[in-house]
Amino acid sequence: MPRLFTGLEIPAAVAQALALKRGALPGSRWIEPSDYHITLRFLGDVEMEVAEALHEGLATARPRAPFGVTLDGLSSFGGDRPRAVLATVAPNADLSDLQAEHERIARHAGAPPEARKFAPHVTLARLRREASAKNVARYLGECGLFAPLNYTVERVVLYSARESRGGGPYVVEAAYPLG
């Protein structure tokens, strides 16, 4: 039973710029730059029939032009109990439209509806319990200015993840070019 999700790759130059934001943060487990991505639709463990239907839906999705994405800041998820440090993604109509299409394709393939609101981001670190909100706030404050990172999305990827907390390393199972 594969563990699948769709997403956007992060180009090597952008990943290297993000990796420079790694720092001393107690309780953090930094993600490898090669595993940075923007998740469009997480499916989790699925039956092979669902995986095959998902692939077919992605392969026959409507054509769309490549589009730009901007990573515009650093933040965290979890509030008083932080779970992750991340790079935020600037609002983008093309990205939102693509994610909505992936939601429709996933449902048509037999996946249950996604309950969480789409919040595009790149996870930089996963945080354990000892990562306090105070330490995360201090880390984010010490990171300094975040110069926006821009790149063009040229393909969508179907990833698989191993069964573990944090998932990586991720494997590209299939890619679907834009344009």
N, C-alpha and C positions, 0 to 999 in steps of 0.2 A: 504494500500500500504506500504509494509515494506521498510525501509531504510537499505540497506545491504552493507557489505564489507567483503572481505576475508583477513585473516591475520595470524600472528604468535603470540602466547602468549609469555609473558615474565615470566619466573619462579619467584616465590616469592622472593627467595634470591637475584636475580639480580634486581628485582623491588625495594627491600629495599635498595640495594646499590645505585641505581639511585635516590631514594627519598632523600638520604642524600645530594644530590646536590641542593635541594631546598634552596632558599635564598631570601634575601630582594631585590626585583627587582620591582620598581614602575611600575604599569600597568600589572602585571603578574597575571594569574589565573592558579595555579598549578594543574596538572592532578592528580587524585587519582592513586596511584601505582597499584591498582587492574585493572585499565583501560589501563595501558601501553600495547602496542602491536606494531608490525611492520605490516603496511598495505601492502597487496599484490595487491589487486584490489578493489577500491571503486566503487560501482555501484550507490549509492544514492537511491532515491525512485523508486521502480520498481513494475510492475504489478505482481500479483501472478504467472502468467504463466512463467514469466522470473525467478522469485525466484525458482520455482519448477524445471525448466530446469537447472538453475545454480546448485542446489543441486544435481540433477542427474549427471551432468557433473563432479562435484567434487567427488561424490561417486564412479564414474567409471574411475577416472583419472588413468593414468599409475602408477604402483607401483614404489616407490622410497625409498631409504634407508634414515634413519635419518641422519642429517648433522649438522655440527657446525656453529654457528653464533658468531661473535665477535662485541661487541659494543666498539668502539675505541676512542671516544672523545665527546666533547660537541660543539655545534654550534648553529646557528640560521638561520631561513628562513626570507627573506624579505629585506636584505641589509639595506638601509637607512630608511626603514619603516618596522622594524622587526615585524613579525607576530607570531613567535614561537621560543621557546628554545627547543633544541632536543639533543638526543644522536645519534651520527652517527654510521653507520654499515659499517664494513670493507668490501671491495669488495669481492664477493663470487660467484663463478660460479654456485653452486647448488641453491643458492637463486635466482639468475637472471633467471635460467632455470625454477624454480618453478613459478616465477612471470610471465614469458612469457606464461607458460601453463595456468595460471589463466586468463590471457588476452584472450587467445584463447577460453577457456571455457566460459567466460563472453560474448564474441562476439557471439559464437554459441548459447548461451541462449537467445540472442536478445538484449543485451546491446550495446550501441554505443561504438566505439573505445575510449580508454583513450587517451586524447590529451597530457597529461603531461608525461615527461620522468620519469621513475622509479628512485626514490631517497630514498632508504631504510633508515628509521630512527625511533626513538621512540620519540614521542612528549612528552615533560616533562611539558611545560607550554604554554598556549596561551597568546598572548600579545594584550593588548588594545592600542588605539592610543597614550596614554600618555607614553608608553614604548619607550624611545628614543634609537636610535642606540648607542649613547654614554653610556647610562646606561647599555644596553645589553652587550656592549664590556667590560665595567668595571666588570659586574657580571661574564662574562666568564673568564676574567683575574684573578679574585679573587677566582675562583673555584679551582685553583691549578691543580696539575697533575691528569690526568684521567687514572687510572689503567684499562687496558682492562678487560672487562667482557665477559666471554665465557660461552656458554651453547649449549646444543644439542636440535635441533628442532625434536620433536617426533610426532607432529600432526599439521595439518592445521585446522583453525577454520573459520566457517561462522558466522559472528557477525551481530547483528542488533543494530541500534542506534535509540534513540528517536529523534524526530524532534526538534532540538534546535541548537544553536551555540555551537560547542564544543562536541556535541553528547553524551557524557557519561551520565549515566553509560551504558556500552555496555553489551549486552546479547549474550552468546554463543548459537546460534540456532542449530548448528551441528558441529561435529568434525570428522576429517578424519585422522586416524592414518597413519603414515609413517612406512615403514618396512614390 
